[in-house]
């Protein structure tokens, strides 16, 4: 489980200044955070390995270049950052957004690619989003304020209430409030309200007047929405999603490293195949030259020159195909190791010199298959991803289950009031129907002097709690059918069960992958041993056939056939070496040991900088 402290901090917004720290603190919640532009520059390692139009690469150089420059890995570096933003969102009470991350198992640095006739496609790896159930309230404090000025003119049907036939009121309202919800299901709001009024009515004792109140309201959910388990579920899911995003990145690193290792060994095999085809061409060219001399001196029929010449043409064609296959393999590998592909002319025109060779150990280390399976269960990141996602889905079930409960909320409100004003200077209008119709001047002694005064008088009443209000209550909301919540709960449980079945399928597939990888390695080793023996046999056969031909005991047909058999045996040996390297690579990937076997540090992969220096380029110390 990743703790909040372990999560990386988001970069600060641009424009923050140490000198204006107070301004930065005030504006920080309302500023966006700049995301740096994408990096399309290759690491210096690529230039250091490029000499005189040749790119010298060891296996460790290939891995380091992939970690630094491969775009599939660069794409997945954004995953943990996105999950970190979702974690911040969940801490504010927001819903968790699902993320679909496609693991590219190809080697191009972007999308699927047809390599050696095999279509590589991406694997979808998703995170868990907020499911159904009660929404979490806003956990960030919110400040609200309203200021309003209003003037109203109301015709009156009687003079008795206001003493005027046209009541003119001027009101200024100024309110301030702050509210916040908590993970316990509690919500608190506090307010401070000011109402200023001035009317042309002589009936009022105080005019203009000021009415002030300060209040606090508390609401506590008692059933639906009560408790930490319900209200912090999004935070826990977001924390799990961050862990999943790290595992997705690790899975992409494994996939990319395994792919470039396979490409490198294919390149080595392609180089060896070119050597074999050149040797075959040299043998056929020598046979052609020898036959031409014998025809010239009359010891051989002219038709044999044509036969040997056709064999030279066939060998030349095979060499051309082998060389172009090598060029294609180099192009694919360059694209996987560069952020700009082969856009650079220097890289595009360079030829790759592989400095490592495929080596098969004398004795293969033997490990029990169950130990390899257990290792795969512990180290393969996709298995841990599935387990974490199931845990997140079960966390989400808490909210869905809680939504089945009735709504019972307790609330309380506390308010202190204050009133102040000046003595109304307008004369008191006479009562309709009275004998004395002269206006009456208001006697100051006839009003309560407690309310006479300005704004401070009203504020003092509020803080002395001279006029308090209290209210308490409980609200109850009971759904009589509740079918929607029941359906949501059933659906979420079924989804969890589906995820558990998928996990079991995944575990079964891991076992199959490990067993197939072990069998494939055994087959590749046996194939190589057979190919070596067959190549030795064909070398001896060709030598014997050439000697017989020199003595006149054989024909050119049998010599050509022996040369073809030798070339085929040499090509099979190269293919067997390549198959062994790929099988060894597949076994490491199937058991989750790709990173360990190649000494890869995840911190270096995440930062895109490998501390290990590049290999020494031949001729450069």
URFENRA-V918789 format. One record per run of one state. SS is the DSSP state (alpha for helix, beta for strand, coil for the rest). FROM is the first residue (numbers start at 0). LEN is the number of residues. Records with the same first field share a line. If there is no record, write none. Layout:
BEGIN
SS->FROM-LEN + FROM-LEN
END
This chain:
BEGIN
coil->0-3 + 6-14 + 30-13 + 48-1 + 51-2 + 57-1 + 69-1 + 91-8 + 104-8 + 115-2 + 120-1 + 126-15 + 155-10 + 181-4 + 199-6 + 221-6 + 231-1 + 297-5 + 336-8 + 349-1 + 354-14 + 379-1 + 402-4 + 423-4 + 428-11 + 440-3 + 446-2 + 452-2 + 464-2 + 477-5 + 550-5 + 590-3 + 597-4 + 607-14
alpha->3-3 + 20-10 + 43-5 + 58-11 + 70-21 + 227-4 + 232-65 + 302-34 + 344-5 + 368-11 + 380-22 + 443-3 + 448-3 + 454-10 + 482-68 + 555-35 + 593-4 + 601-6
beta->49-2 + 53-4 + 99-5 + 112-3 + 117-3 + 121-5 + 141-14 + 165-16 + 185-14 + 205-16 + 350-4 + 406-17 + 427-1 + 439-1 + 451-1 + 466-11
END
